[in-house]
Amino acid sequence: MSYISGARKVRVMARYDVIVVGAGIIGAAVSYYSAKKGLKVALVDKKYPASGASGACNGGLSYFGKSGKLLQDAYDSLILYRELAKELDYPIEICQDELFVQLATTEEEIAELEKNVEECKRFGLDAEMVSKSTLHSLIPGLSNKPIGGAIAQGGLHGFVNPFTVIYGYLDKVKKLEGTIIPNWEVVGILTSGRKVKGVVNKKEEALYAPVVVISSGFETAYLLQSLNLTLNIMPNRGVVLVTEKAPWKLKKKLMGANFGSTGQNVSLCIEQTLEGNLLIGSSQEIGVLIREPNIDLIARIANNALSFYPSLGKVNIIRAFTGVRPHREEGPFLGEIKEYEGLFVASGHGGMGITLAPWTGRTVALMIAS
Ligand SMILES: Cc1cc2nc3c(=O)[nH]c(=O)nc-3n(C[C@H](O)[C@H](O)[C@H](O)COP(=O)(O)OP(=O)(O)OC[C@H]3O[C@@H](n4cnc5c(N)ncnc54)[C@H](O)[C@@H]3O)c2cc1C
């Protein structure tokens, strides 16, 4: 079958209710919640599921440090995570009972953490300031660098293995008669006037649907550019170091008070996987796309972590990995693009995409179905 769509001659391969572009954690979540609403979904990826940032990140789950609506959204998402393994009937590797600890090294950082604690309390969420001596009793082996900090228990902070979440969502999408198509790179969005018609690949093969959701990580920007649209989504490279299994249980997530603030090239983040390996991060480099981290950056991340937690010197770093976050200064964009009926974007989650994925998927599916 061949159709003229706009100025293009394309072969229409199949029709769906919704096409989701990008099988990272956001596209997978949007696909699952859309399929759950009874929509016929196709999820396409230019490579394979989890090949973007979602497969190269820490997987940390936290609400602390966010404010306003974002704090509420993160909280809602973490609540959805609690039931996800049961809901998907899939073995998701998740831990939500860690103590979240943020460490301050200056009075300015203490003031910043106090604001975050107040914000959590305003929302009725667990968080409190703690002294240096309390930090030392909570974290044996901590250095003298932190002058105080904030902690949050709450039964929601922790980490998840994003691969198991993505594959759990995809497994359920297939059971709900959705279609997953790897190695299918969208090179253009098909439109007719102000309406979306579908997507096309390099071979001029088209998939048709009245709704297209772009959730292609930092590459969302390129697909929007092809329609002369922009949402200020930019690549933000992050590097994480992985150690061999540590012979102790950390049971905490340690973060620097400056973690996540734009302009901080390297900030502290130490988490432990269920197997015992420590993930040490991380860095932020806006505009950088190269996947290989340089040795200078690796050394700065390691030295920064050692300066907070010298016990790290007892374990070897076995590898480093790089992921590219979809950064958007204003926070994630979720919704329909006003220029084209049926064109939705779910992207720009920066360093919060794993935490916010279930809430994002549910919210976007609601928007599509309404
Ligand atoms: C080092 C690092 C640490 C992080 N730590 C955390 C953390 O602790 N907690 C947290 O909540 N978040 C964390 N994040 C952020 C989180 O990883 C991201 O926000 C999230 O993974 C973004 O998911 P996504 O689905 O939007 O994008 P991605 O996972 O990048 O997925 C996009 C997908 O789109 C596909 N694609 C791109 N272009 C096309 C196209 N034209 N056609 C078809 N497919 C296409 C890609 O192949 C890819 O599979 C971290 C990120 C990094 C890099």
The ligand as a MOL file (V3000), in Angstrom:
LIG
                    3D

  0  0  0     0  0            999 V3000
M  V30 BEGIN CTAB
M  V30 COUNTS 53 58 0 0 0
M  V30 BEGIN ATOM
M  V30 1 C 24.4290 9.0530 34.9680 0
M  V30 2 C 22.9530 9.1900 35.1630 0
M  V30 3 C 22.4050 8.9350 36.4160 0
M  V30 4 C 21.0330 9.0810 36.5990 0
M  V30 5 N 20.5040 8.7670 37.8280 0
M  V30 6 C 19.1720 8.8690 38.0140 0
M  V30 7 C 18.6020 8.5170 39.2740 0
M  V30 8 O 19.3070 8.1030 40.1910 0
M  V30 9 N 17.2640 8.6700 39.4340 0
M  V30 10 C 16.4470 9.1290 38.4290 0
M  V30 11 O 15.2430 9.2650 38.6530 0
M  V30 12 N 16.9570 9.4400 37.2100 0
M  V30 13 C 18.2920 9.3200 36.9840 0
M  V30 14 N 18.8250 9.6480 35.7840 0
M  V30 15 C 17.9500 10.1920 34.7490 0
M  V30 16 C 17.2140 9.1170 33.9680 0
M  V30 17 O 18.1140 8.1040 33.5830 0
M  V30 18 C 16.5690 9.7570 32.7310 0
M  V30 19 O 15.7840 10.8700 33.0970 0
M  V30 20 C 15.6390 8.7500 32.0430 0
M  V30 21 O 16.3200 7.5210 31.8250 0
M  V30 22 C 15.1450 9.3030 30.7240 0
M  V30 23 O 14.3630 8.3180 30.1280 0
M  V30 24 P 13.7830 8.5050 28.6850 0
M  V30 25 O 12.9270 7.3370 28.4120 0
M  V30 26 O 13.2010 9.8830 28.5520 0
M  V30 27 O 15.0730 8.5350 27.7070 0
M  V30 28 P 16.0520 7.3550 27.2730 0
M  V30 29 O 16.2010 6.3320 28.2960 0
M  V30 30 O 17.2750 8.0390 26.7570 0
M  V30 31 O 15.2830 6.6640 26.0660 0
M  V30 32 C 15.1090 7.2500 24.8150 0
M  V30 33 C 14.9760 6.1460 23.7740 0
M  V30 34 O 14.5940 6.7590 22.5380 0
M  V30 35 C 15.2350 6.0800 21.4810 0
M  V30 36 N 15.2430 6.9780 20.3260 0
M  V30 37 C 15.9040 8.1510 20.1920 0
M  V30 38 N 15.6460 8.7000 19.0090 0
M  V30 39 C 14.7880 7.8670 18.3600 0
M  V30 40 C 14.1670 7.8890 17.0820 0
M  V30 41 N 14.3720 8.8870 16.2180 0
M  V30 42 N 13.3710 6.8560 16.7280 0
M  V30 43 C 13.1490 5.8300 17.6050 0
M  V30 44 N 13.7230 5.7600 18.8120 0
M  V30 45 C 14.5250 6.7600 19.1940 0
M  V30 46 C 16.6210 5.7540 22.0440 0
M  V30 47 O 17.2270 4.6710 21.3400 0
M  V30 48 C 16.2950 5.4160 23.5010 0
M  V30 49 O 16.0990 4.0210 23.6910 0
M  V30 50 C 20.1920 9.5000 35.5370 0
M  V30 51 C 20.7400 9.7130 34.2830 0
M  V30 52 C 22.1040 9.5550 34.0880 0
M  V30 53 C 22.6760 9.7660 32.7110 0
M  V30 END ATOM
M  V30 BEGIN BOND
M  V30 1 1 1 2
M  V30 2 1 2 3
M  V30 3 2 2 52
M  V30 4 2 3 4
M  V30 5 1 4 5
M  V30 6 1 4 50
M  V30 7 2 5 6
M  V30 8 1 6 7
M  V30 9 1 6 13
M  V30 10 2 7 8
M  V30 11 1 7 9
M  V30 12 1 9 10
M  V30 13 2 10 11
M  V30 14 1 10 12
M  V30 15 2 12 13
M  V30 16 1 13 14
M  V30 17 1 14 15
M  V30 18 1 14 50
M  V30 19 1 15 16
M  V30 20 1 16 17
M  V30 21 1 16 18
M  V30 22 1 18 19
M  V30 23 1 18 20
M  V30 24 1 20 21
M  V30 25 1 20 22
M  V30 26 1 22 23
M  V30 27 1 23 24
M  V30 28 2 24 25
M  V30 29 1 24 26
M  V30 30 1 24 27
M  V30 31 1 27 28
M  V30 32 2 28 29
M  V30 33 1 28 30
M  V30 34 1 28 31
M  V30 35 1 31 32
M  V30 36 1 32 33
M  V30 37 1 33 34
M  V30 38 1 33 48
M  V30 39 1 34 35
M  V30 40 1 35 36
M  V30 41 1 35 46
M  V30 42 1 36 37
M  V30 43 1 36 45
M  V30 44 2 37 38
M  V30 45 1 38 39
M  V30 46 1 39 40
M  V30 47 2 39 45
M  V30 48 1 40 41
M  V30 49 2 40 42
M  V30 50 1 42 43
M  V30 51 2 43 44
M  V30 52 1 44 45
M  V30 53 1 46 47
M  V30 54 1 46 48
M  V30 55 1 48 49
M  V30 56 2 50 51
M  V30 57 1 51 52
M  V30 58 1 52 53
M  V30 END BOND
M  V30 END CTAB
M  END
